[in-house]
């Protein structure tokens, strides 16, 4: 087995564009769940409307990319209002049910034949990010260190993606340590107590839902730009549960939790995938036990076992505080 190839594949995934996308989307979910206590099971819906808002503006209506970005953000705000207005005055489980249903409803709507003239239906939309890549200052080619190498296009997406992670993380850090952040954390700890002190809990929840949704939409736009494509089947509910996995790994309620979680998740997932495939090719693992087509399922099963052990021995996550977790009752 070529362990250098296995490690290099894992490193490419751990720091690559997809890790930046998931880190950004998980930051928005962390604001919802980790700081405000909102059970949002439909973060993928915000990613979907963000990516499609950009793609439809540019590919379908031939608009400029900056207008597509504004359109994606506007779609996320509208979606947050539609989800939050009827549910945020009710118990937390109503928001959970509504968001997971909304994410799946949006996916089915965008892939329907009725919406096909605008969304492209099951085929989606392609080739709409040329203006973004036209700004790439890096000469065409492959760059990197050792076996960890990326194309100039991927490096450009990584620069923008991780820069967005830094900017969003810095803004969230400032917000969380401001009076506004102290209020939303108090809502997470004890909503009744926050309300008894005269805080408009409903308004603060709505603000958190909108802001986290916009961050998720930006992540969806970055993902669409990276692959130059949007397809409704890429936004299934499993994406949201991957984002929760990142929070479990890194630690909910921590600014760097989603970032560490995203890097670890994609590193481990790619490491297991590459190692299993090489083990099967080298006949260290019998094809009768695990076939190449089953590698994807097996790696997720192994990640699930690792998560169970992590939750058992360190439920607060890698960066989480056990003391704070106990005080918050989570």
Secondary structure, 3 states (H helix, E strand, C coil): CCHHHHHHHHHHHHHCHHHHHHHHHHHHHHHHHHHHCCCCCCHHHHHHHHHHHHHHHHHHCCCCHHHHHHHHHHHHHHHHHHHHHHHCCCCHHHHHHHHHHHHHHHHHHHCCCCCHHHHCHHHCEECCCHHHHHCCCCCCCEEEECCEEEEHHHHHHHHHHHHHHHHHHHHHHHHHCCHHHHHHHHHHHCHHHHHHCCCCHHHHHHHHHHHHHHHHHHHHHHHHHHHCEECHHHCCCHHHHHHHHHHHHHCCCCCCHHHHHHHHHHHHHHHHHHHHHHHHHCCCCCCCCCCHHHHHHHHHHHHHHHHHHHHHHCCCCCCCCHHHHHHHCC
